[in-house]
Amino acid sequence: MILLLLPLVAAILVCERRGLLYPEEKAAYDSLYTHTFEILGESKPTARCERFEARTYGGKVFVYILRDSTRAMPHTGDTIIATTRIRKAEPVGSFDYHKYLLRQGIIGTAFVSDFRCLPVSAPPLPSLQKRLYDRLSAAGLRADELATTGALTLGYKEDLDPALRHRFQNAGAAHVLAVSGLHTGILYALLIFLLTLGGHFRPMHENRVGRCGISCLVIACMWCYAWLTGMTPSVVRAVVMVTMLEIGRMCYRQPVSLNTVAAAAVLILLVRPLDLWSVSFQLSFTATAAIVIVARKAEMYIHRLDLQHTLGGRTLSWIIGTVIISFAAQWGTLPVTIHYFGQISTYFLLTNLIILPLATLLMPCGLISMTLGGTAAGIGFSKITWALSWAMNNAVGWIENLPASTVPAHANSLMVIIYYVLSIFCVLLFAYSKKK
């Protein structure tokens, strides 16, 4: 699969260079027309406007609507009519913003100062994601605690305060807010725990029908969760790997390897080739590949320490494993992080030691609060969820305020490629030396 991934990536790069992966130049660029825009999502505030993602006859566009206190802004599902121009996005310095938007499926931008909203027979139903988020609110969560819980459990980030998002990024905990392999891993472990009654019911090894039934149920639940959270590359990658893991268990195999990671990448890129330029895709796969390379060695090392007999030993074993995995993920994602964000979070290890246990507890608590909703039990249980979310937000704020929590850095594309080439060379050299 690794050998198949390389020519696929090369083919995508060639097709992208020739403009085959996104629409050609539109005749409507810079021409004044009366457009009909269907609003697809909630607004994102800018300096003077509200930015909406909308669909028009040529594809998706970003619509910037001038703020006006005398006029209500449209909402998700509304259709507006406006006379405007769809323009190619202007470059930002040397950054080709237009090509970046095309890779996200956005063909251009439009500035709207006046519009007319078409009447609708009935207000559109909110998305399932928004309705589940409202159940968290009905359970009693508010403000930053509600936004953090919604982002962590559902991937709903519309109400997330930009300052809070910035704190998570500076503390090296941005991966907690973006639903990814961490969240799917927690959900997967929770499903296995529930379906096997905490390990007391073991059809995974003893009964073929029971094993296949549980595996199919786990796969279905994981894909439903991926659909609910928006099918982001990191979630799809994790769910594809879980699917392969469960299929392997049906066949009495454990297929977690670099080939598994590469197979997940091939499947995603065959369906959505433009995901190759997604920051989420790149961070997800570089982190996972690095963890897979290191994880088996780390597991063997921890096993040799023989620390599982006491509670203190198990705690120390977890700390050692978390430290090793954190360093592995940082090693895999470091050049991508520097290239896109221009900084290094120096306390990433401390962040993971504090945030990972809180996230592991907060996710199932958030799901239970969401399920119970505004019932008496839901309101009571939401207090635990609120406490965990409050602790996470304040821990992130404390880490951000530590001296030199972020260090500015820069890496261009060539430096990123050289880093990974040298890393692959070192891994191969180490593996070859161990065989000798």
C-alpha positions as CSV (number, residue, x, y, z in Angstrom):
1,M,0.0,0.0,0.0
2,I,2.9,2.4,0.7
3,L,4.2,1.7,-2.9
4,L,0.7,2.4,-4.2
5,L,0.4,5.7,-2.3
6,L,3.4,7.3,-3.9
7,P,2.3,7.1,-7.5
8,L,-1.2,8.2,-6.5
9,V,0.2,11.3,-4.8
10,A,2.3,12.0,-7.9
11,A,-0.7,11.7,-10.1
12,I,-2.8,14.0,-7.9
13,L,0.1,16.6,-8.0
14,V,0.2,16.4,-11.8
15,C,-3.6,16.7,-12.2
16,E,-3.7,19.6,-9.8
17,R,-0.9,21.4,-11.7
18,R,-3.0,21.1,-14.9
19,G,-6.1,22.3,-13.1
20,L,-8.0,19.0,-13.6
21,L,-9.2,18.7,-10.0
22,Y,-11.3,21.8,-9.7
23,P,-13.5,23.9,-12.0
24,E,-12.0,25.9,-14.8
25,E,-12.1,29.7,-14.9
26,K,-15.7,30.9,-14.8
27,A,-17.1,33.3,-17.3
28,A,-18.9,35.0,-14.4
29,Y,-15.7,36.2,-12.8
30,D,-15.8,40.0,-12.4
31,S,-19.0,40.3,-14.3
32,L,-22.0,42.0,-12.8
33,Y,-24.9,39.6,-12.5
34,T,-27.9,39.0,-10.3
35,H,-27.0,35.8,-8.4
36,T,-29.1,33.5,-6.2
37,F,-27.2,32.3,-3.2
38,E,-28.2,29.4,-0.9
39,I,-26.7,29.9,2.5
40,L,-24.9,26.7,3.6
41,G,-23.6,27.6,7.1
42,E,-23.5,30.1,9.9
43,S,-21.6,33.3,9.5
44,K,-18.0,34.0,10.3
45,P,-17.4,37.6,11.4
46,T,-14.7,39.7,9.7
47,A,-13.7,43.4,10.1
48,R,-16.8,44.9,8.5
49,C,-18.8,42.0,7.1
50,E,-20.2,38.6,7.9
51,R,-18.8,35.8,5.8
52,F,-21.1,33.0,4.6
53,E,-20.4,29.9,2.6
54,A,-23.1,29.7,-0.1
55,R,-24.0,27.8,-3.2
56,T,-24.7,29.4,-6.5
57,Y,-25.1,28.1,-10.1
58,G,-21.3,27.9,-10.7
59,G,-20.4,26.2,-7.4
60,K,-19.7,27.2,-3.8
61,V,-18.6,30.8,-3.0
62,F,-17.8,32.9,0.1
63,V,-20.3,35.7,0.3
64,Y,-19.3,38.8,2.4
65,I,-22.4,40.7,3.6
66,L,-21.9,44.2,4.9
67,R,-23.2,44.6,8.5
68,D,-26.3,46.8,8.8
69,S,-28.1,47.3,12.1
70,T,-31.4,47.8,10.2
71,R,-31.4,44.5,8.5
72,A,-31.2,40.9,9.8
73,M,-28.6,38.6,8.4
74,P,-29.6,35.4,6.6
75,H,-29.4,32.0,8.3
76,T,-28.5,28.5,7.2
77,G,-30.9,27.3,4.6
78,D,-32.0,30.8,3.5
79,T,-31.9,31.8,-0.2
80,I,-30.9,35.4,-1.0
81,I,-30.8,37.3,-4.3
82,A,-28.1,40.0,-4.8
83,T,-26.5,41.8,-7.7
84,T,-22.8,41.4,-7.4
85,R,-19.6,40.1,-8.9
86,I,-18.0,36.8,-8.2
87,R,-14.3,37.5,-8.1
88,K,-11.1,35.4,-7.8
89,A,-9.6,35.8,-4.4
90,E,-6.7,38.2,-4.2
91,P,-3.3,36.8,-3.3
92,V,-2.1,37.4,0.2
93,G,1.6,38.4,-0.2
94,S,3.1,35.4,-2.0
95,F,0.3,33.1,-0.9
96,D,-2.1,32.1,-3.7
97,Y,-5.4,32.4,-1.8
98,H,-7.5,31.7,-4.9
99,K,-5.9,28.3,-5.5
100,Y,-6.2,27.6,-1.7
101,L,-10.0,28.3,-1.9
102,L,-10.3,26.1,-5.0
103,R,-8.7,23.2,-3.1
104,Q,-11.5,23.7,-0.5
105,G,-14.2,23.6,-3.2
106,I,-14.7,27.4,-3.2
107,I,-14.7,29.0,-6.7
108,G,-14.5,32.7,-5.6
109,T,-15.8,35.4,-3.4
110,A,-18.6,37.9,-3.6
111,F,-19.2,41.2,-1.7
112,V,-22.9,42.0,-1.0
113,S,-24.1,45.4,0.3
114,D,-27.8,44.8,-0.4
115,F,-29.8,41.6,-0.8
116,R,-33.3,40.3,-0.8
117,C,-34.2,37.1,1.1
118,L,-36.6,34.8,-0.8
119,P,-39.7,33.8,1.3
120,V,-39.8,30.2,2.5
121,S,-42.9,28.2,3.3
122,A,-41.4,26.8,6.5
123,P,-38.2,27.5,8.4
124,P,-35.5,25.0,7.6
125,L,-34.8,22.3,10.1
126,P,-31.5,22.6,11.9
127,S,-28.9,20.0,11.2
128,L,-28.7,16.9,13.4
129,Q,-25.3,18.2,14.7
130,K,-26.9,21.5,15.7
131,R,-29.9,19.7,17.4
132,L,-27.6,17.5,19.4
133,Y,-25.6,20.6,20.3
134,D,-28.8,22.3,21.6
135,R,-29.4,19.2,23.8
136,L,-26.0,20.0,25.5
137,S,-27.3,23.5,26.0
138,A,-30.6,22.2,27.4
139,A,-28.6,20.1,29.9
140,G,-27.3,23.3,31.4
141,L,-23.9,23.9,29.7
142,R,-23.1,27.5,28.9
143,A,-20.5,29.8,27.4
144,D,-17.0,28.4,26.8
145,E,-17.8,25.1,28.6
146,L,-20.6,24.4,26.1
147,A,-18.5,25.4,23.1
148,T,-15.6,23.2,24.2
149,T,-17.8,20.2,24.9
150,G,-19.6,20.7,21.6
151,A,-16.3,20.9,19.6
152,L,-14.8,17.9,21.4
153,T,-17.9,15.5,21.1
154,L,-19.6,16.7,17.9
155,G,-17.0,18.8,16.0
156,Y,-19.4,21.7,16.3
157,K,-17.3,24.9,16.4
158,E,-19.7,27.6,15.4
159,D,-19.9,29.1,18.9
160,L,-16.2,28.6,19.8
161,D,-14.7,31.9,20.9
162,P,-11.7,32.8,18.7
163,A,-9.7,33.7,21.8
164,L,-10.4,30.3,23.3
165,R,-9.4,28.6,20.1
166,H,-6.2,30.6,20.1
167,R,-5.4,29.5,23.7
168,F,-5.7,25.9,22.7
169,Q,-3.4,26.4,19.7
170,N,-0.7,28.2,21.7
171,A,-0.8,25.5,24.4
172,G,-0.4,22.7,21.7
173,A,-3.9,21.3,22.3
174,A,-5.6,22.4,19.1
175,H,-6.0,18.7,18.2
176,V,-8.5,18.4,21.1
177,L,-10.9,20.8,19.5
178,A,-10.7,19.3,16.0
179,V,-12.4,15.9,16.0
180,S,-9.7,13.5,15.0
181,G,-8.1,10.1,15.8
182,L,-8.0,11.0,19.5
183,H,-11.8,11.3,19.7
184,T,-12.6,8.3,17.5
185,G,-10.1,6.3,19.6
186,I,-11.9,7.3,22.8
187,L,-15.3,6.4,21.2
188,Y,-14.0,3.1,19.8
189,A,-12.6,2.1,23.3
190,L,-15.9,3.1,24.9
191,L,-17.9,1.0,22.4
192,I,-15.7,-2.0,22.9
193,F,-15.9,-1.7,26.6
194,L,-19.7,-1.5,26.5
195,L,-20.2,-4.3,23.9
196,T,-17.9,-6.7,25.7
197,L,-19.2,-5.7,29.2
198,G,-15.9,-4.5,30.3
199,G,-14.0,-7.5,28.9
200,H,-16.2,-10.1,30.6
201,F,-18.0,-11.0,27.4
202,R,-15.4,-12.0,24.9
203,P,-16.9,-13.1,21.5
204,M,-14.0,-11.4,19.8
205,H,-12.0,-14.6,20.5
206,E,-14.4,-17.3,21.3
207,N,-17.4,-17.1,19.0
208,R,-17.3,-16.3,15.2
209,V,-20.9,-15.0,15.0
210,G,-20.7,-12.9,18.1
211,R,-17.3,-11.5,17.0
212,C,-18.5,-10.6,13.6
213,G,-21.7,-9.1,15.0
214,I,-19.9,-6.8,17.4
215,S,-17.4,-5.8,14.7
216,C,-20.2,-4.9,12.3
217,L,-22.0,-2.9,15.0
218,V,-18.7,-1.0,15.9
219,I,-18.0,-0.2,12.2
220,A,-21.6,1.1,11.7
221,C,-21.4,3.3,14.9
222,M,-18.0,4.7,13.9
223,W,-19.2,5.6,10.4
224,C,-22.3,7.3,11.8
225,Y,-20.1,9.3,14.1
226,A,-17.9,10.3,11.1
227,W,-21.0,11.4,9.2
228,L,-22.3,13.4,12.2
229,T,-19.0,15.3,12.7
230,G,-18.7,16.3,9.0
231,M,-16.5,13.6,7.5
232,T,-13.3,15.5,8.1
233,P,-10.1,13.9,6.8
234,S,-8.8,13.1,10.3
235,V,-12.0,11.4,11.3
236,V,-12.4,9.5,8.0
237,R,-8.8,8.3,8.4
238,A,-9.4,7.1,11.9
239,V,-12.7,5.4,11.0
240,V,-11.2,3.7,7.9
241,M,-8.4,2.3,10.2
242,V,-11.0,1.1,12.7
243,T,-12.9,-0.5,9.9
244,M,-9.7,-2.3,8.8
245,L,-8.9,-3.3,12.4
246,E,-12.4,-4.8,12.9
247,I,-12.3,-6.6,9.6
248,G,-8.9,-8.0,10.6
249,R,-10.4,-9.2,13.9
250,M,-13.1,-11.0,12.0
251,C,-10.2,-12.9,10.3
252,Y,-8.1,-13.2,13.5
253,R,-5.6,-10.6,12.3
254,Q,-4.3,-7.4,13.8
255,P,-3.6,-5.1,10.8
256,V,-2.3,-2.0,12.5
257,S,0.8,-1.0,10.5
258,L,2.1,1.6,8.1
259,N,0.3,-0.3,5.3
260,T,-2.9,0.3,7.2
261,V,-2.2,4.0,7.4
262,A,-1.2,4.1,3.7
263,A,-4.4,2.1,2.7
264,A,-6.5,4.7,4.6
265,A,-4.8,7.5,2.7
266,V,-5.2,5.8,-0.7
267,L,-9.0,5.2,-0.1
268,I,-9.5,8.8,1.0
269,L,-7.5,10.3,-1.9
270,L,-9.3,8.2,-4.4
271,V,-12.6,9.7,-3.3
272,R,-11.4,13.2,-2.4
273,P,-8.0,13.9,-4.0
274,L,-8.0,17.6,-2.9
275,D,-7.8,16.4,0.7
276,L,-4.0,16.0,0.0
277,W,-3.7,19.8,0.6
278,S,-5.8,19.8,3.7
279,V,-3.9,20.7,6.8
280,S,-6.1,18.3,8.8
281,F,-5.2,15.4,6.4
282,Q,-1.4,16.2,6.5
283,L,-1.3,16.5,10.3
284,S,-3.5,13.4,10.8
285,F,-1.4,11.1,8.6
286,T,2.0,12.3,9.7
287,A,1.1,12.0,13.3
288,T,-0.4,8.5,12.9
289,A,2.5,7.2,10.8
290,A,5.0,8.4,13.4
291,I,3.0,6.9,16.2
292,V,2.7,3.6,14.4
293,I,6.5,3.5,13.8
294,V,7.2,4.2,17.5
295,A,4.2,2.5,19.2
296,R,5.3,-1.1,18.9
297,K,8.7,-0.4,20.3
298,A,7.2,1.6,23.1
299,E,4.8,-1.2,23.9
300,M,7.6,-3.7,24.1
301,Y,9.7,-1.3,26.3
302,I,6.8,-0.8,28.7
303,H,6.0,-4.5,28.8
304,R,9.6,-5.2,29.8
305,L,9.3,-2.8,32.8
306,D,6.5,-5.1,34.2
307,L,4.6,-2.3,35.9
308,Q,1.1,-3.6,35.6
309,H,0.8,-5.3,39.0
310,T,0.0,-2.2,41.1
311,L,-2.0,1.0,40.6
312,G,1.1,3.1,40.9
313,G,2.9,0.9,38.3
314,R,-0.1,1.2,35.9
315,T,-0.1,5.0,36.4
316,L,3.7,5.2,35.7
317,S,3.2,2.9,32.7
318,W,0.5,5.3,31.3
319,I,2.7,8.3,31.9
320,I,5.7,6.7,30.1
321,G,3.4,5.6,27.2
322,T,1.9,9.1,26.9
323,V,5.3,10.8,26.9
324,I,6.6,8.4,24.1
325,I,3.5,8.8,22.0
326,S,3.5,12.6,22.4
327,F,7.1,12.8,21.3
328,A,6.3,10.6,18.3
329,A,3.3,12.7,17.3
330,Q,5.4,15.9,17.6
331,W,8.2,14.3,15.6
332,G,5.8,13.5,12.8
333,T,3.9,16.8,12.7
334,L,6.6,19.3,13.6
335,P,7.5,20.5,10.0
336,V,3.9,20.7,8.9
337,T,3.0,22.7,12.1
338,I,5.8,25.1,11.5
339,H,5.1,25.5,7.8
340,Y,1.4,26.4,8.3
341,F,1.3,28.0,11.7
342,G,4.8,29.5,12.1
343,Q,5.3,28.5,15.7
344,I,6.2,25.7,18.0
345,S,4.3,24.9,21.2
346,T,7.1,24.3,23.7
347,Y,4.9,22.7,26.5
348,F,3.2,20.1,24.2
349,L,4.3,17.3,26.6
350,L,2.9,19.0,29.7
351,T,-0.3,19.8,27.7
352,N,-0.8,16.2,26.7
353,L,-0.2,14.9,30.2
354,I,-2.9,17.2,31.6
355,I,-5.4,17.4,28.6
356,L,-5.5,13.8,27.5
357,P,-7.0,12.4,30.7
358,L,-9.5,15.3,30.8
359,A,-10.5,14.7,27.2
360,T,-10.8,11.0,27.8
361,L,-13.3,11.7,30.6
362,L,-15.0,14.7,29.0
363,M,-16.0,12.9,25.8
364,P,-18.2,10.1,27.3
365,C,-19.6,12.6,29.9
366,G,-20.5,15.0,27.1
367,L,-22.2,12.2,25.1
368,I,-24.2,11.1,28.2
369,S,-25.2,14.7,28.8
370,M,-26.2,15.1,25.2
371,T,-28.3,11.9,25.4
372,L,-30.1,12.9,28.6
373,G,-30.7,16.5,27.4
374,G,-32.8,18.7,29.6
375,T,-34.0,15.9,31.9
376,A,-33.3,16.0,35.7
377,A,-30.6,13.4,35.2
378,G,-29.1,15.3,32.3
379,I,-28.9,18.5,34.2
380,G,-27.4,16.7,37.1
381,F,-24.8,14.9,35.0
382,S,-24.0,18.0,33.0
383,K,-22.4,19.4,36.2
384,I,-19.6,16.8,35.9
385,T,-19.3,17.7,32.2
386,W,-19.1,21.4,33.1
387,A,-16.4,20.8,35.7
388,L,-14.2,18.7,33.3
389,S,-14.6,21.3,30.5
390,W,-13.9,24.2,32.9
391,A,-10.8,22.4,34.1
392,M,-9.6,21.8,30.5
393,N,-10.1,25.5,29.5
394,N,-8.3,26.8,32.5
395,A,-5.5,24.3,32.2
396,V,-5.0,25.4,28.6
397,G,-5.0,29.1,29.7
398,W,-2.5,28.4,32.4
399,I,-0.1,26.6,30.0
400,E,-0.5,29.4,27.4
401,N,0.6,31.9,30.1
402,L,3.8,30.1,31.0
403,P,7.0,31.8,29.8
404,A,7.9,31.1,26.2
405,S,4.8,28.9,25.6
406,T,5.2,29.4,21.9
407,V,8.4,30.0,19.8
408,P,8.2,31.5,16.3
409,A,9.6,29.3,13.6
410,H,9.4,29.1,9.8
411,A,9.8,26.2,7.3
412,N,9.2,26.4,3.6
413,S,8.1,23.5,1.4
414,L,11.6,22.4,0.6
415,M,12.6,22.3,4.2
416,V,9.5,20.1,5.0
417,I,10.4,17.6,2.3
418,I,14.1,17.4,3.4
419,Y,12.9,16.8,7.0
420,Y,10.7,13.9,6.0
421,V,13.3,12.4,3.6
422,L,15.9,12.5,6.4
423,S,13.4,11.0,8.9
424,I,12.6,8.1,6.5
425,F,16.3,7.5,5.9
426,C,16.9,7.4,9.7
427,V,14.0,5.0,10.3
428,L,15.2,2.7,7.5
429,L,18.8,2.9,8.8
430,F,17.7,2.0,12.3
431,A,15.5,-0.9,11.1
432,Y,18.4,-2.3,9.0
433,S,20.9,-2.0,11.9
434,K,18.5,-3.9,14.2
435,K,18.2,-6.8,11.7
436,K,22.0,-7.1,11.7
